[in-house]
Amino acid sequence: MSWRQGLIRGFVIFLYLALATVWLPDVVLQLDVVAEASVGIRDLVGLLVWGGAFVAGLWMLRRGQRRGLI
């Protein structure tokens, strides 16, 4: 793998994790349905969105490693 390919793949991984674990939960928590819910429900929704995106990212990293992509 060349430096350029490595940088691009690293940037894609960073971009996914930044969008999926920072931006997406923030957007979901600002939805009217979630924002008007109780604190416990908001926390649970935020945790599920963040945790789901994080686990999906780890799963994709592992699959990419097994296939020799990263």
PQR file of N, CA, C, O and H, with PARSE charges and radii, in Angstrom:
ATOM      1  N   MET A   1       0.858  -1.164   0.000 -0.4000 1.5000
ATOM      2  CA  MET A   1       0.000   0.000   0.000 -0.0000 2.0000
ATOM      3  C   MET A   1       0.909   1.234   0.000  0.5500 1.7000
ATOM      4  O   MET A   1       1.870   1.318   0.766 -0.5500 1.4000
ATOM      5  N   SER A   2       0.591   2.160  -0.853 -0.4000 1.5000
ATOM      6  CA  SER A   2       1.381   3.387  -0.939 -0.0000 2.0000
ATOM      7  C   SER A   2       0.957   4.361   0.170  0.5500 1.7000
ATOM      8  O   SER A   2      -0.069   4.172   0.824 -0.5500 1.4000
ATOM      9  H   SER A   2      -0.189   2.092  -1.475  0.4000 1.0000
ATOM     10  N   TRP A   3       1.770   5.402   0.363 -0.4000 1.5000
ATOM     11  CA  TRP A   3       1.445   6.433   1.340 -0.0000 2.0000
ATOM     12  C   TRP A   3       0.126   7.105   0.998  0.5500 1.7000
ATOM     13  O   TRP A   3      -0.688   7.388   1.877 -0.5500 1.4000
ATOM     14  H   TRP A   3       2.603   5.555  -0.168  0.4000 1.0000
ATOM     15  N   ARG A   4      -0.073   7.354  -0.269 -0.4000 1.5000
ATOM     16  CA  ARG A   4      -1.297   8.031  -0.693 -0.0000 2.0000
ATOM     17  C   ARG A   4      -2.525   7.178  -0.370  0.5500 1.7000
ATOM     18  O   ARG A   4      -3.516   7.682   0.157 -0.5500 1.4000
ATOM     19  H   ARG A   4       0.588   7.125  -0.983  0.4000 1.0000
ATOM     20  N   GLN A   5      -2.451   5.899  -0.687 -0.4000 1.5000
ATOM     21  CA  GLN A   5      -3.571   5.003  -0.385 -0.0000 2.0000
ATOM     22  C   GLN A   5      -3.814   4.930   1.120  0.5500 1.7000
ATOM     23  O   GLN A   5      -4.957   4.944   1.577 -0.5500 1.4000
ATOM     24  H   GLN A   5      -1.645   5.490  -1.115  0.4000 1.0000
ATOM     25  N   GLY A   6      -2.730   4.854   1.879 -0.4000 1.5000
ATOM     26  CA  GLY A   6      -2.853   4.805   3.337 -0.0000 2.0000
ATOM     27  C   GLY A   6      -3.485   6.061   3.910  0.5500 1.7000
ATOM     28  O   GLY A   6      -4.327   5.987   4.804 -0.5500 1.4000
ATOM     29  H   GLY A   6      -1.801   4.843   1.508  0.4000 1.0000
ATOM     30  N   LEU A   7      -3.076   7.216   3.393 -0.4000 1.5000
ATOM     31  CA  LEU A   7      -3.663   8.471   3.855 -0.0000 2.0000
ATOM     32  C   LEU A   7      -5.145   8.567   3.509  0.5500 1.7000
ATOM     33  O   LEU A   7      -5.951   9.021   4.321 -0.5500 1.4000
ATOM     34  H   LEU A   7      -2.392   7.276   2.666  0.4000 1.0000
ATOM     35  N   ILE A   8      -5.494   8.143   2.314 -0.4000 1.5000
ATOM     36  CA  ILE A   8      -6.897   8.189   1.901 -0.0000 2.0000
ATOM     37  C   ILE A   8      -7.734   7.248   2.765  0.5500 1.7000
ATOM     38  O   ILE A   8      -8.814   7.617   3.226 -0.5500 1.4000
ATOM     39  H   ILE A   8      -4.839   7.774   1.654  0.4000 1.0000
ATOM     40  N   ARG A   9      -7.244   6.058   2.979 -0.4000 1.5000
ATOM     41  CA  ARG A   9      -7.999   5.098   3.807 -0.0000 2.0000
ATOM     42  C   ARG A   9      -8.108   5.587   5.246  0.5500 1.7000
ATOM     43  O   ARG A   9      -9.161   5.456   5.870 -0.5500 1.4000
ATOM     44  H   ARG A   9      -6.367   5.757   2.604  0.4000 1.0000
ATOM     45  N   GLY A  10      -7.034   6.143   5.767 -0.4000 1.5000
ATOM     46  CA  GLY A  10      -7.063   6.701   7.115 -0.0000 2.0000
ATOM     47  C   GLY A  10      -8.040   7.854   7.225  0.5500 1.7000
ATOM     48  O   GLY A  10      -8.749   7.977   8.224 -0.5500 1.4000
ATOM     49  H   GLY A  10      -6.179   6.250   5.260  0.4000 1.0000
ATOM     50  N   PHE A  11      -8.084   8.709   6.195 -0.4000 1.5000
ATOM     51  CA  PHE A  11      -9.019   9.829   6.200 -0.0000 2.0000
ATOM     52  C   PHE A  11     -10.460   9.348   6.132  0.5500 1.7000
ATOM     53  O   PHE A  11     -11.335   9.907   6.793 -0.5500 1.4000
ATOM     54  H   PHE A  11      -7.508   8.609   5.384  0.4000 1.0000
ATOM     55  N   VAL A  12     -10.707   8.321   5.343 -0.4000 1.5000
ATOM     56  CA  VAL A  12     -12.066   7.769   5.249 -0.0000 2.0000
ATOM     57  C   VAL A  12     -12.495   7.198   6.607  0.5500 1.7000
ATOM     58  O   VAL A  12     -13.634   7.396   7.030 -0.5500 1.4000
ATOM     59  H   VAL A  12      -9.996   7.866   4.806  0.4000 1.0000
ATOM     60  N   ILE A  13     -11.603   6.503   7.279 -0.4000 1.5000
ATOM     61  CA  ILE A  13     -11.912   5.952   8.603 -0.0000 2.0000
ATOM     62  C   ILE A  13     -12.200   7.085   9.587  0.5500 1.7000
ATOM     63  O   ILE A  13     -13.178   7.037  10.333 -0.5500 1.4000
ATOM     64  H   ILE A  13     -10.677   6.342   6.936  0.4000 1.0000
ATOM     65  N   PHE A  14     -11.337   8.105   9.579 -0.4000 1.5000
ATOM     66  CA  PHE A  14     -11.537   9.259  10.454 -0.0000 2.0000
ATOM     67  C   PHE A  14     -12.862   9.947  10.158  0.5500 1.7000
ATOM     68  O   PHE A  14     -13.613  10.282  11.074 -0.5500 1.4000
ATOM     69  H   PHE A  14     -10.542   8.143   8.973  0.4000 1.0000
ATOM     70  N   LEU A  15     -13.146  10.155   8.880 -0.4000 1.5000
ATOM     71  CA  LEU A  15     -14.370  10.834   8.476 -0.0000 2.0000
ATOM     72  C   LEU A  15     -15.604  10.061   8.933  0.5500 1.7000
ATOM     73  O   LEU A  15     -16.551  10.650   9.456 -0.5500 1.4000
ATOM     74  H   LEU A  15     -12.536   9.883   8.136  0.4000 1.0000
ATOM     75  N   TYR A  16     -15.593   8.745   8.738 -0.4000 1.5000
ATOM     76  CA  TYR A  16     -16.726   7.935   9.191 -0.0000 2.0000
ATOM     77  C   TYR A  16     -16.921   8.079  10.698  0.5500 1.7000
ATOM     78  O   TYR A  16     -18.027   8.358  11.160 -0.5500 1.4000
ATOM     79  H   TYR A  16     -14.824   8.266   8.313  0.4000 1.0000
ATOM     80  N   LEU A  17     -15.844   7.887  11.464 -0.4000 1.5000
ATOM     81  CA  LEU A  17     -15.974   7.937  12.918 -0.0000 2.0000
ATOM     82  C   LEU A  17     -16.403   9.318  13.395  0.5500 1.7000
ATOM     83  O   LEU A  17     -17.184   9.429  14.340 -0.5500 1.4000
ATOM     84  H   LEU A  17     -14.945   7.660  11.089  0.4000 1.0000
ATOM     85  N   ALA A  18     -15.907  10.368  12.756 -0.4000 1.5000
ATOM     86  CA  ALA A  18     -16.298  11.724  13.150 -0.0000 2.0000
ATOM     87  C   ALA A  18     -17.770  11.967  12.848  0.5500 1.7000
ATOM     88  O   ALA A  18     -18.495  12.500  13.689 -0.5500 1.4000
ATOM     89  H   ALA A  18     -15.273  10.278  11.988  0.4000 1.0000
ATOM     90  N   LEU A  19     -18.212  11.588  11.676 -0.4000 1.5000
ATOM     91  CA  LEU A  19     -19.606  11.814  11.306 -0.0000 2.0000
ATOM     92  C   LEU A  19     -20.556  10.912  12.087  0.5500 1.7000
ATOM     93  O   LEU A  19     -21.595  11.367  12.566 -0.5500 1.4000
ATOM     94  H   LEU A  19     -17.624  11.155  10.994  0.4000 1.0000
ATOM     95  N   ALA A  20     -20.204   9.646  12.213 -0.4000 1.5000
ATOM     96  CA  ALA A  20     -21.121   8.679  12.816 -0.0000 2.0000
ATOM     97  C   ALA A  20     -21.185   8.780  14.338  0.5500 1.7000
ATOM     98  O   ALA A  20     -22.228   8.484  14.921 -0.5500 1.4000
ATOM     99  H   ALA A  20     -19.360   9.277  11.824  0.4000 1.0000
ATOM    100  N   THR A  21     -20.099   9.190  14.998 -0.4000 1.5000
ATOM    101  CA  THR A  21     -20.111   9.201  16.459 -0.0000 2.0000
ATOM    102  C   THR A  21     -20.186  10.605  17.051  0.5500 1.7000
ATOM    103  O   THR A  21     -20.331  10.748  18.264 -0.5500 1.4000
ATOM    104  H   THR A  21     -19.251   9.431  14.524  0.4000 1.0000
ATOM    105  N   VAL A  22     -20.089  11.639  16.223 -0.4000 1.5000
ATOM    106  CA  VAL A  22     -20.208  13.005  16.732 -0.0000 2.0000
ATOM    107  C   VAL A  22     -21.401  13.715  16.086  0.5500 1.7000
ATOM    108  O   VAL A  22     -22.308  14.176  16.780 -0.5500 1.4000
ATOM    109  H   VAL A  22     -19.971  11.522  15.237  0.4000 1.0000
ATOM    110  N   TRP A  23     -21.392  13.798  14.772 -0.4000 1.5000
ATOM    111  CA  TRP A  23     -22.415  14.573  14.068 -0.0000 2.0000
ATOM    112  C   TRP A  23     -23.781  13.899  14.127  0.5500 1.7000
ATOM    113  O   TRP A  23     -24.771  14.545  14.469 -0.5500 1.4000
ATOM    114  H   TRP A  23     -20.655  13.425  14.208  0.4000 1.0000
ATOM    115  N   LEU A  24     -23.850  12.612  13.799 -0.4000 1.5000
ATOM    116  CA  LEU A  24     -25.133  11.905  13.756 -0.0000 2.0000
ATOM    117  C   LEU A  24     -25.864  11.910  15.099  0.5500 1.7000
ATOM    118  O   LEU A  24     -27.051  12.236  15.129 -0.5500 1.4000
ATOM    119  H   LEU A  24     -23.046  12.087  13.521  0.4000 1.0000
ATOM    120  N   PRO A  25     -25.204  11.562  16.218 -0.5600 1.5000
ATOM    121  CA  PRO A  25     -25.936  11.625  17.492  0.2800 2.0000
ATOM    122  C   PRO A  25     -26.414  13.042  17.822  0.5500 1.7000
ATOM    123  O   PRO A  25     -27.493  13.212  18.389 -0.5500 1.4000
ATOM    124  N   ASP A  26     -25.630  14.047  17.478 -0.4000 1.5000
ATOM    125  CA  ASP A  26     -26.048  15.426  17.725 -0.0000 2.0000
ATOM    126  C   ASP A  26     -27.300  15.768  16.934  0.5500 1.7000
ATOM    127  O   ASP A  26     -28.218  16.395  17.462 -0.5500 1.4000
ATOM    128  H   ASP A  26     -24.753  13.910  17.017  0.4000 1.0000
ATOM    129  N   VAL A  27     -27.342  15.364  15.683 -0.4000 1.5000
ATOM    130  CA  VAL A  27     -28.511  15.635  14.843 -0.0000 2.0000
ATOM    131  C   VAL A  27     -29.735  14.904  15.389  0.5500 1.7000
ATOM    132  O   VAL A  27     -30.823  15.476  15.462 -0.5500 1.4000
ATOM    133  H   VAL A  27     -26.596  14.854  15.254  0.4000 1.0000
ATOM    134  N   VAL A  28     -29.558  13.655  15.768 -0.4000 1.5000
ATOM    135  CA  VAL A  28     -30.686  12.874  16.296 -0.0000 2.0000
ATOM    136  C   VAL A  28     -31.202  13.482  17.595  0.5500 1.7000
ATOM    137  O   VAL A  28     -32.412  13.546  17.809 -0.5500 1.4000
ATOM    138  H   VAL A  28     -28.674  13.190  15.709  0.4000 1.0000
ATOM    139  N   LEU A  29     -30.300  13.927  18.464 -0.4000 1.5000
ATOM    140  CA  LEU A  29     -30.731  14.503  19.735 -0.0000 2.0000
ATOM    141  C   LEU A  29     -31.439  15.843  19.564  0.5500 1.7000
ATOM    142  O   LEU A  29     -32.165  16.269  20.462 -0.5500 1.4000
ATOM    143  H   LEU A  29     -29.317  13.875  18.290  0.4000 1.0000
ATOM    144  N   GLN A  30     -31.244  16.511  18.437 -0.4000 1.5000
ATOM    145  CA  GLN A  30     -31.912  17.775  18.185 -0.0000 2.0000
ATOM    146  C   GLN A  30     -33.270  17.615  17.498  0.5500 1.7000
ATOM    147  O   GLN A  30     -33.993  18.598  17.335 -0.5500 1.4000
ATOM    148  H   GLN A  30     -30.654  16.164  17.708  0.4000 1.0000
ATOM    149  N   LEU A  31     -33.624  16.409  17.097 -0.4000 1.5000
ATOM    150  CA  LEU A  31     -34.942  16.173  16.516 -0.0000 2.0000
ATOM    151  C   LEU A  31     -36.015  16.496  17.550  0.5500 1.7000
ATOM    152  O   LEU A  31     -35.834  16.237  18.740 -0.5500 1.4000
ATOM    153  H   LEU A  31     -33.037  15.610  17.229  0.4000 1.0000
ATOM    154  N   ASP A  32     -37.125  17.059  17.099 -0.4000 1.5000
ATOM    155  CA  ASP A  32     -38.176  17.478  18.024 -0.0000 2.0000
ATOM    156  C   ASP A  32     -38.676  16.336  18.905  0.5500 1.7000
ATOM    157  O   ASP A  32     -38.890  16.515  20.104 -0.5500 1.4000
ATOM    158  H   ASP A  32     -37.272  17.270  16.133  0.4000 1.0000
ATOM    159  N   VAL A  33     -38.857  15.181  18.312 -0.4000 1.5000
ATOM    160  CA  VAL A  33     -39.378  14.039  19.073 -0.0000 2.0000
ATOM    161  C   VAL A  33     -38.433  13.670  20.208  0.5500 1.7000
ATOM    162  O   VAL A  33     -38.880  13.373  21.316 -0.5500 1.4000
ATOM    163  H   VAL A  33     -38.683  15.036  17.338  0.4000 1.0000
ATOM    164  N   VAL A  34     -37.154  13.688  19.945 -0.4000 1.5000
ATOM    165  CA  VAL A  34     -36.170  13.310  20.962 -0.0000 2.0000
ATOM    166  C   VAL A  34     -35.936  14.465  21.931  0.5500 1.7000
ATOM    167  O   VAL A  34     -35.846  14.248  23.139 -0.5500 1.4000
ATOM    168  H   VAL A  34     -36.792  13.930  19.045  0.4000 1.0000
ATOM    169  N   ALA A  35     -35.838  15.679  21.418 -0.4000 1.5000
ATOM    170  CA  ALA A  35     -35.554  16.836  22.264 -0.0000 2.0000
ATOM    171  C   ALA A  35     -36.652  17.081  23.296  0.5500 1.7000
ATOM    172  O   ALA A  35     -36.377  17.593  24.381 -0.5500 1.4000
ATOM    173  H   ALA A  35     -35.911  15.855  20.437  0.4000 1.0000
ATOM    174  N   GLU A  36     -37.884  16.724  22.972 -0.4000 1.5000
ATOM    175  CA  GLU A  36     -38.997  16.932  23.897 -0.0000 2.0000
ATOM    176  C   GLU A  36     -39.198  15.776  24.865  0.5500 1.7000
ATOM    177  O   GLU A  36     -40.045  15.852  25.755 -0.5500 1.4000
ATOM    178  H   GLU A  36     -38.108  16.308  22.091  0.4000 1.0000
ATOM    179  N   ALA A  37     -38.438  14.720  24.702 -0.4000 1.5000
ATOM    180  CA  ALA A  37     -38.565  13.555  25.584 -0.0000 2.0000
ATOM    181  C   ALA A  37     -37.873  13.839  26.919  0.5500 1.7000
ATOM    182  O   ALA A  37     -37.179  14.844  27.079 -0.5500 1.4000
ATOM    183  H   ALA A  37     -37.749  14.658  23.979  0.4000 1.0000
ATOM    184  N   SER A  38     -38.078  12.937  27.859 -0.4000 1.5000
ATOM    185  CA  SER A  38     -37.438  13.096  29.165 -0.0000 2.0000
ATOM    186  C   SER A  38     -35.928  12.899  29.034  0.5500 1.7000
ATOM    187  O   SER A  38     -35.437  12.379  28.033 -0.5500 1.4000
ATOM    188  H   SER A  38     -38.641  12.121  27.729  0.4000 1.0000
ATOM    189  N   VAL A  39     -35.212  13.324  30.060 -0.4000 1.5000
ATOM    190  CA  VAL A  39     -33.750  13.251  30.036 -0.0000 2.0000
ATOM    191  C   VAL A  39     -33.278  11.806  29.880  0.5500 1.7000
ATOM    192  O   VAL A  39     -32.326  11.538  29.147 -0.5500 1.4000
ATOM    193  H   VAL A  39     -35.611  13.747  30.874  0.4000 1.0000
ATOM    194  N   GLY A  40     -33.931  10.891  30.557 -0.4000 1.5000
ATOM    195  CA  GLY A  40     -33.541   9.485  30.464 -0.0000 2.0000
ATOM    196  C   GLY A  40     -33.701   8.928  29.055  0.5500 1.7000
ATOM    197  O   GLY A  40     -32.842   8.188  28.575 -0.5500 1.4000
ATOM    198  H   GLY A  40     -34.705  11.109  31.153  0.4000 1.0000
ATOM    199  N   ILE A  41     -34.786   9.277  28.400 -0.4000 1.5000
ATOM    200  CA  ILE A  41     -35.031   8.812  27.028 -0.0000 2.0000
ATOM    201  C   ILE A  41     -34.009   9.428  26.080  0.5500 1.7000
ATOM    202  O   ILE A  41     -33.465   8.741  25.215 -0.5500 1.4000
ATOM    203  H   ILE A  41     -35.484   9.878  28.789  0.4000 1.0000
ATOM    204  N   ARG A  42     -33.745  10.737  26.244 -0.4000 1.5000
ATOM    205  CA  ARG A  42     -32.731  11.395  25.393 -0.0000 2.0000
ATOM    206  C   ARG A  42     -31.373  10.740  25.559  0.5500 1.7000
ATOM    207  O   ARG A  42     -30.668  10.505  24.578 -0.5500 1.4000
ATOM    208  H   ARG A  42     -34.187  11.295  26.947  0.4000 1.0000
ATOM    209  N   ASP A  43     -31.002  10.442  26.803 -0.4000 1.5000
ATOM    210  CA  ASP A  43     -29.719   9.788  27.050 -0.0000 2.0000
ATOM    211  C   ASP A  43     -29.666   8.405  26.409  0.5500 1.7000
ATOM    212  O   ASP A  43     -28.660   8.023  25.811 -0.5500 1.4000
ATOM    213  H   ASP A  43     -31.575  10.633  27.601  0.4000 1.0000
ATOM    214  N   LEU A  44     -30.750   7.668  26.540 -0.4000 1.5000
ATOM    215  CA  LEU A  44     -30.814   6.328  25.961 -0.0000 2.0000
ATOM    216  C   LEU A  44     -30.724   6.380  24.438  0.5500 1.7000
ATOM    217  O   LEU A  44     -29.990   5.597  23.835 -0.5500 1.4000
ATOM    218  H   LEU A  44     -31.568   7.978  27.025  0.4000 1.0000
ATOM    219  N   VAL A  45     -31.457   7.286  23.816 -0.4000 1.5000
ATOM    220  CA  VAL A  45     -31.410   7.426  22.355 -0.0000 2.0000
ATOM    221  C   VAL A  45     -30.012   7.822  21.913  0.5500 1.7000
ATOM    222  O   VAL A  45     -29.482   7.259  20.955 -0.5500 1.4000
ATOM    223  H   VAL A  45     -32.054   7.923  24.305  0.4000 1.0000
ATOM    224  N   GLY A  46     -29.408   8.788  22.601 -0.4000 1.5000
ATOM    225  CA  GLY A  46     -28.048   9.206  22.263 -0.0000 2.0000
ATOM    226  C   GLY A  46     -27.053   8.070  22.399  0.5500 1.7000
ATOM    227  O   GLY A  46     -26.178   7.899  21.550 -0.5500 1.4000
ATOM    228  H   GLY A  46     -29.839   9.246  23.379  0.4000 1.0000
ATOM    229  N   LEU A  47     -27.183   7.293  23.466 -0.4000 1.5000
ATOM    230  CA  LEU A  47     -26.286   6.162  23.672 -0.0000 2.0000
ATOM    231  C   LEU A  47     -26.467   5.102  22.591  0.5500 1.7000
ATOM    232  O   LEU A  47     -25.485   4.555  22.089 -0.5500 1.4000
ATOM    233  H   LEU A  47     -27.893   7.432  24.156  0.4000 1.0000
ATOM    234  N   LEU A  48     -27.699   4.812  22.233 -0.4000 1.5000
ATOM    235  CA  LEU A  48     -27.954   3.802  21.202 -0.0000 2.0000
ATOM    236  C   LEU A  48     -27.441   4.233  19.835  0.5500 1.7000
ATOM    237  O   LEU A  48     -26.869   3.425  19.103 -0.5500 1.4000
ATOM    238  H   LEU A  48     -28.497   5.256  22.640  0.4000 1.0000
ATOM    239  N   VAL A  49     -27.641   5.497  19.485 -0.4000 1.5000
ATOM    240  CA  VAL A  49     -27.155   5.988  18.185 -0.0000 2.0000
ATOM    241  C   VAL A  49     -25.636   5.985  18.173  0.5500 1.7000
ATOM    242  O   VAL A  49     -25.021   5.485  17.231 -0.5500 1.4000
ATOM    243  H   VAL A  49     -28.106   6.154  20.079  0.4000 1.0000
ATOM    244  N   TRP A  50     -25.027   6.542  19.217 -0.4000 1.5000
ATOM    245  CA  TRP A  50     -23.567   6.592  19.287 -0.0000 2.0000
ATOM    246  C   TRP A  50     -22.974   5.181  19.333  0.5500 1.7000
ATOM    247  O   TRP A  50     -22.043   4.868  18.591 -0.5500 1.4000
ATOM    248  H   TRP A  50     -25.526   6.948  19.982  0.4000 1.0000
ATOM    249  N   GLY A  51     -23.523   4.334  20.209 -0.4000 1.5000
ATOM    250  CA  GLY A  51     -23.002   2.978  20.355 -0.0000 2.0000
ATOM    251  C   GLY A  51     -23.174   2.151  19.090  0.5500 1.7000
ATOM    252  O   GLY A  51     -22.281   1.391  18.713 -0.5500 1.4000
ATOM    253  H   GLY A  51     -24.279   4.588  20.811  0.4000 1.0000
ATOM    254  N   GLY A  52     -24.319   2.297  18.437 -0.4000 1.5000
ATOM    255  CA  GLY A  52     -24.541   1.567  17.187 -0.0000 2.0000
ATOM    256  C   GLY A  52     -23.559   1.984  16.107  0.5500 1.7000
ATOM    257  O   GLY A  52     -23.018   1.141  15.392 -0.5500 1.4000
ATOM    258  H   GLY A  52     -25.044   2.914  18.743  0.4000 1.0000
ATOM    259  N   ALA A  53     -23.329   3.292  15.986 -0.4000 1.5000
ATOM    260  CA  ALA A  53     -22.374   3.783  14.984 -0.0000 2.0000
ATOM    261  C   ALA A  53     -20.957   3.338  15.320  0.5500 1.7000
ATOM    262  O   ALA A  53     -20.190   2.981  14.426 -0.5500 1.4000
ATOM    263  H   ALA A  53     -23.769   3.978  16.566  0.4000 1.0000
ATOM    264  N   PHE A  54     -20.607   3.357  16.589 -0.4000 1.5000
ATOM    265  CA  PHE A  54     -19.265   2.949  17.013 -0.0000 2.0000
ATOM    266  C   PHE A  54     -19.028   1.463  16.768  0.5500 1.7000
ATOM    267  O   PHE A  54     -17.992   1.077  16.228 -0.5500 1.4000
ATOM    268  H   PHE A  54     -21.230   3.648  17.316  0.4000 1.0000
ATOM    269  N   VAL A  55     -19.980   0.638  17.162 -0.4000 1.5000
ATOM    270  CA  VAL A  55     -19.853  -0.811  16.953 -0.0000 2.0000
ATOM    271  C   VAL A  55     -19.836  -1.136  15.457  0.5500 1.7000
ATOM    272  O   VAL A  55     -19.080  -2.003  15.019 -0.5500 1.4000
ATOM    273  H   VAL A  55     -20.822   0.952  17.601  0.4000 1.0000
ATOM    274  N   ALA A  56     -20.665  -0.444  14.676 -0.4000 1.5000
ATOM    275  CA  ALA A  56     -20.645  -0.659  13.222 -0.0000 2.0000
ATOM    276  C   ALA A  56     -19.291  -0.281  12.645  0.5500 1.7000
ATOM    277  O   ALA A  56     -18.785  -0.967  11.756 -0.5500 1.4000
ATOM    278  H   ALA A  56     -21.280   0.260  15.032  0.4000 1.0000
ATOM    279  N   GLY A  57     -18.700   0.795  13.135 -0.4000 1.5000
ATOM    280  CA  GLY A  57     -17.376   1.200  12.673 -0.0000 2.0000
ATOM    281  C   GLY A  57     -16.318   0.170  13.019  0.5500 1.7000
ATOM    282  O   GLY A  57     -15.468  -0.146  12.187 -0.5500 1.4000
ATOM    283  H   GLY A  57     -19.110   1.352  13.857  0.4000 1.0000
ATOM    284  N   LEU A  58     -16.359  -0.358  14.232 -0.4000 1.5000
ATOM    285  CA  LEU A  58     -15.403  -1.403  14.621 -0.0000 2.0000
ATOM    286  C   LEU A  58     -15.585  -2.657  13.776  0.5500 1.7000
ATOM    287  O   LEU A  58     -14.613  -3.292  13.366 -0.5500 1.4000
ATOM    288  H   LEU A  58     -17.050  -0.101  14.908  0.4000 1.0000
ATOM    289  N   TRP A  59     -16.837  -3.003  13.524 -0.4000 1.5000
ATOM    290  CA  TRP A  59     -17.125  -4.185  12.699 -0.0000 2.0000
ATOM    291  C   TRP A  59     -16.585  -3.990  11.285  0.5500 1.7000
ATOM    292  O   TRP A  59     -15.992  -4.906  10.715 -0.5500 1.4000
ATOM    293  H   TRP A  59     -17.627  -2.487  13.858  0.4000 1.0000
ATOM    294  N   MET A  60     -16.789  -2.794  10.714 -0.4000 1.5000
ATOM    295  CA  MET A  60     -16.283  -2.522   9.362 -0.0000 2.0000
ATOM    296  C   MET A  60     -14.755  -2.520   9.329  0.5500 1.7000
ATOM    297  O   MET A  60     -14.156  -2.982   8.358 -0.5500 1.4000
ATOM    298  H   MET A  60     -17.271  -2.050  11.177  0.4000 1.0000
ATOM    299  N   LEU A  61     -14.126  -2.006  10.379 -0.4000 1.5000
ATOM    300  CA  LEU A  61     -12.668  -2.041  10.442 -0.0000 2.0000
ATOM    301  C   LEU A  61     -12.160  -3.484  10.473  0.5500 1.7000
ATOM    302  O   LEU A  61     -11.191  -3.824   9.794 -0.5500 1.4000
ATOM    303  H   LEU A  61     -14.613  -1.630  11.167  0.4000 1.0000
ATOM    304  N   ARG A  62     -12.815  -4.315  11.256 -0.4000 1.5000
ATOM    305  CA  ARG A  62     -12.398  -5.725  11.352 -0.0000 2.0000
ATOM    306  C   ARG A  62     -12.588  -6.442  10.017  0.5500 1.7000
ATOM    307  O   ARG A  62     -11.717  -7.205   9.598 -0.5500 1.4000
ATOM    308  H   ARG A  62     -13.602  -4.038  11.808  0.4000 1.0000
ATOM    309  N   ARG A  63     -13.709  -6.206   9.349 -0.4000 1.5000
ATOM    310  CA  ARG A  63     -13.941  -6.821   8.037 -0.0000 2.0000
ATOM    311  C   ARG A  63     -12.918  -6.326   7.027  0.5500 1.7000
ATOM    312  O   ARG A  63     -12.410  -7.107   6.223 -0.5500 1.4000
ATOM    313  H   ARG A  63     -14.416  -5.586   9.690  0.4000 1.0000
ATOM    314  N   GLY A  64     -12.615  -5.040   7.062 -0.4000 1.5000
ATOM    315  CA  GLY A  64     -11.611  -4.496   6.157 -0.0000 2.0000
ATOM    316  C   GLY A  64     -10.233  -5.079   6.432  0.5500 1.7000
ATOM    317  O   GLY A  64      -9.455  -5.301   5.505 -0.5500 1.4000
ATOM    318  H   GLY A  64     -13.028  -4.405   7.715  0.4000 1.0000
ATOM    319  N   GLN A  65      -9.934  -5.324   7.683 -0.4000 1.5000
ATOM    320  CA  GLN A  65      -8.650  -5.937   8.044 -0.0000 2.0000
ATOM    321  C   GLN A  65      -8.587  -7.386   7.543  0.5500 1.7000
ATOM    322  O   GLN A  65      -7.569  -7.812   6.997 -0.5500 1.4000
ATOM    323  H   GLN A  65     -10.566  -5.144   8.436  0.4000 1.0000
ATOM    324  N   ARG A  66      -9.658  -8.126   7.727 -0.4000 1.5000
ATOM    325  CA  ARG A  66      -9.677  -9.513   7.262 -0.0000 2.0000
ATOM    326  C   ARG A  66      -9.547  -9.622   5.751  0.5500 1.7000
ATOM    327  O   ARG A  66      -8.947 -10.570   5.246 -0.5500 1.4000
ATOM    328  H   ARG A  66     -10.485  -7.780   8.170  0.4000 1.0000
ATOM    329  N   ARG A  67     -10.107  -8.657   5.026 -0.4000 1.5000
ATOM    330  CA  ARG A  67     -10.027  -8.663   3.562 -0.0000 2.0000
ATOM    331  C   ARG A  67      -8.744  -8.041   3.040  0.5500 1.7000
ATOM    332  O   ARG A  67      -8.504  -8.028   1.833 -0.5500 1.4000
ATOM    333  H   ARG A  67     -10.595  -7.886   5.436  0.4000 1.0000
ATOM    334  N   GLY A  68      -7.919  -7.526   3.940 -0.4000 1.5000
ATOM    335  CA  GLY A  68      -6.650  -6.936   3.540 -0.0000 2.0000
ATOM    336  C   GLY A  68      -6.783  -5.527   2.974  0.5500 1.7000
ATOM    337  O   GLY A  68      -5.894  -5.065   2.259 -0.5500 1.4000
ATOM    338  H   GLY A  68      -8.114  -7.536   4.921  0.4000 1.0000
ATOM    339  N   LEU A  69      -7.875  -4.843   3.282 -0.4000 1.5000
ATOM    340  CA  LEU A  69      -8.081  -3.497   2.767 -0.0000 2.0000
ATOM    341  C   LEU A  69      -7.372  -2.448   3.616  0.5500 1.7000
ATOM    342  O   LEU A  69      -7.005  -1.381   3.124 -0.5500 1.4000
ATOM    343  H   LEU A  69      -8.597  -5.219   3.864  0.4000 1.0000
ATOM    344  N   ILE A  70      -7.185  -2.761   4.885 -0.4000 1.5000
ATOM    345  CA  ILE A  70      -6.504  -1.826   5.792 -0.0000 2.0000
ATOM    346  C   ILE A  70      -5.393  -2.531   6.523  0.5500 1.7000
ATOM    347  O   ILE A  70      -4.699  -1.917   7.334 -0.5500 1.4000
ATOM    348  H   ILE A  70      -7.483  -3.628   5.285  0.4000 1.0000
TER
END
